[in-house]
């Protein structure tokens, strides 16, 4: 699998357009979660669009290809994650709130890791309900375990606050008077 070539250019129009849809804040935030944690569910049910589903941000910016890239080689996955981090960092700098499961080097403000049972149930339900919108499936549970251990390091190695639900993480971060 080959990625399209990337170039850097002024993204002012892209982020300006993003501000027409999502609320900008005085401080940007990033919540990191594994697949199945409920990011898309949460973002799609907001009354006021404050949190951006990272997949939407990354696909629309071109950082993440609209294919199942997570099935690619480790070097390919790492390149895509790095590209997404660049876009996430810019969004945070512009005051946007982002939640997603793609990350390489950008330190999140919080991580969310629901129980294993919850993640497996949500992944299975989304897969069989006809609402599959991407992400890991039942056949990717070993990959999910590896991803959780990578996310967990943000907490154990760098002290990033850890929560069991997106609602808990959002409440904690928003209560910090951002």
C-alpha positions as CSV (number, residue, x, y, z in Angstrom):
1,X,0.0,0.0,0.0
2,X,1.4,3.4,-1.0
3,X,0.4,6.7,0.5
4,X,-0.3,9.7,-1.7
5,X,2.5,12.2,-1.6
6,X,2.2,14.9,0.9
7,X,3.3,18.5,0.8
8,X,3.0,21.3,3.3
9,X,1.0,24.3,2.4
10,X,-0.9,27.1,4.2
11,X,-3.9,25.4,5.8
12,X,-5.6,28.6,6.9
13,X,-8.6,28.0,4.8
14,X,-9.0,24.4,6.0
15,X,-8.9,25.4,9.7
16,X,-11.1,28.5,9.0
17,X,-13.7,26.2,7.5
18,X,-13.4,23.9,10.5
19,X,-14.2,26.9,12.7
20,X,-17.5,27.3,10.8
21,X,-18.6,23.9,12.0
22,X,-16.8,23.4,15.3
23,X,-16.5,25.8,18.3
24,X,-13.0,27.1,18.9
25,X,-11.8,27.5,22.5
26,X,-9.1,29.5,24.2
27,X,-7.3,26.2,24.7
28,X,-7.2,23.2,22.4
29,X,-7.5,19.7,23.8
30,X,-6.8,16.1,22.6
31,X,-8.4,13.0,24.1
32,X,-6.8,9.7,23.0
33,X,-8.8,6.4,23.0
34,X,-8.7,3.0,21.5
35,X,-11.2,1.9,18.8
36,X,-14.6,1.2,20.3
37,X,-14.4,3.7,23.1
38,X,-17.3,5.7,21.7
39,X,-15.6,8.7,20.1
40,X,-17.9,8.8,17.0
41,X,-21.0,8.1,19.1
42,X,-20.1,11.0,21.5
43,X,-19.2,13.4,18.7
44,X,-22.3,12.7,16.6
45,X,-24.6,13.4,19.6
46,X,-23.3,16.7,20.7
47,X,-25.8,19.5,21.0
48,X,-23.2,22.1,20.2
49,X,-20.3,20.7,18.0
50,X,-17.3,21.3,20.3
51,X,-15.4,18.0,19.9
52,X,-14.1,16.9,16.6
53,X,-14.0,13.2,15.8
54,X,-10.3,12.8,14.8
55,X,-11.1,10.5,11.9
56,X,-13.2,13.3,10.3
57,X,-10.4,15.8,10.9
58,X,-7.6,13.5,9.6
59,X,-9.5,12.3,6.5
60,X,-10.7,15.7,5.5
61,X,-7.2,17.1,5.9
62,X,-5.7,14.3,3.8
63,X,-3.5,13.1,6.7
64,X,-5.3,9.8,7.0
65,X,-6.3,7.9,3.8
66,X,-9.9,6.7,3.6
67,X,-8.8,3.1,3.4
68,X,-8.1,0.4,6.1
69,X,-4.5,1.6,6.6
70,X,-4.4,0.0,10.1
71,X,-4.0,-3.3,8.3
72,X,-0.8,-2.1,6.7
73,X,2.8,-2.5,7.8
74,X,4.1,-0.9,11.0
75,X,6.2,1.7,9.0
76,X,3.0,2.7,7.1
77,X,0.9,2.9,10.2
78,X,3.6,5.1,11.9
79,X,3.8,7.4,8.9
80,X,0.0,7.9,8.9
81,X,0.0,8.5,12.7
82,X,2.7,11.1,12.4
83,X,0.8,12.9,9.7
84,X,-2.3,12.9,11.8
85,X,-0.3,14.3,14.8
86,X,0.7,17.3,12.7
87,X,-2.9,18.0,11.9
88,X,-4.0,17.4,15.5
89,X,-1.3,19.7,16.9
90,X,-2.4,22.5,14.5
91,X,-6.0,22.0,15.5
92,X,-5.1,22.2,19.2
93,X,-3.0,25.4,18.5
94,X,-6.2,26.8,16.9
95,X,-8.3,26.1,20.0
96,X,-10.2,23.0,18.7
97,X,-11.0,20.0,20.9
98,X,-10.2,16.6,19.2
99,X,-10.7,13.0,20.2
100,X,-9.3,10.2,18.3
101,X,-7.4,6.9,18.3
102,X,-4.5,7.9,16.1
103,X,-1.3,9.1,17.7
104,X,2.4,8.8,17.4
105,X,4.3,11.6,19.3
106,X,1.7,14.2,20.3
107,X,1.0,14.0,24.1
108,X,-2.8,13.9,24.7
109,X,-4.5,15.9,27.5
110,X,-6.3,12.7,28.6
111,X,-6.7,9.1,27.7
112,X,-9.8,7.0,27.8
113,X,-9.6,3.2,28.2
114,X,-13.0,1.5,28.9
115,X,-13.0,-2.0,30.2
116,X,-12.0,-4.8,27.8
117,X,-15.5,-6.2,27.9
118,X,-17.0,-2.8,27.0
119,X,-14.6,-2.3,24.1
120,X,-15.2,-5.8,22.7
121,X,-19.0,-5.4,23.0
122,X,-19.0,-2.0,21.3
123,X,-16.8,-3.2,18.4
124,X,-19.0,-6.3,17.9
125,X,-22.2,-4.3,18.1
126,X,-21.1,-1.7,15.6
127,X,-19.9,-4.4,13.3
128,X,-23.1,-6.5,13.3
129,X,-25.6,-3.6,13.6
130,X,-25.0,-2.2,10.1
131,X,-23.5,0.9,11.6
132,X,-19.9,0.0,10.9
133,X,-18.1,3.2,10.1
134,X,-14.5,2.1,10.2
135,X,-12.1,1.1,12.9
136,X,-11.2,-2.3,14.3
137,X,-13.4,-5.3,14.1
138,X,-13.8,-8.6,15.9
139,X,-10.9,-10.0,13.9
140,X,-8.6,-7.2,15.2
141,X,-8.8,-7.9,18.9
142,X,-5.0,-8.7,19.3
143,X,-4.3,-5.4,17.5
144,X,-6.6,-3.7,20.0
145,X,-4.7,-5.2,22.9
146,X,-1.4,-3.8,21.5
147,X,-3.0,-0.4,20.9
148,X,-4.3,-0.2,24.5
149,X,-0.8,-0.9,25.8
150,X,0.6,1.9,23.7
151,X,-2.1,4.3,24.9
152,X,-1.6,3.2,28.5
153,X,2.0,4.4,28.3
154,X,0.8,8.0,28.0
155,X,-0.5,7.5,31.6
156,X,2.2,5.3,33.1
157,X,5.2,7.0,31.5
158,X,4.0,10.6,31.1
159,X,1.3,11.1,33.7
160,X,-1.5,11.8,31.3
161,X,-4.8,11.5,33.2
162,X,-6.7,8.2,32.5
163,X,-10.4,7.7,32.5
164,X,-12.8,4.8,31.8
165,X,-15.3,6.8,29.8
166,X,-15.3,9.7,27.4
167,X,-17.9,11.5,29.5
168,X,-15.6,11.4,32.5
169,X,-12.6,12.7,30.5
170,X,-14.6,15.5,28.9
171,X,-16.1,16.6,32.3
172,X,-12.6,16.6,33.9
173,X,-11.0,18.6,31.1
174,X,-13.8,21.1,30.6
175,X,-14.0,21.6,34.4
176,X,-10.4,22.9,34.3
177,X,-11.8,26.1,33.0
178,X,-10.6,26.0,29.5
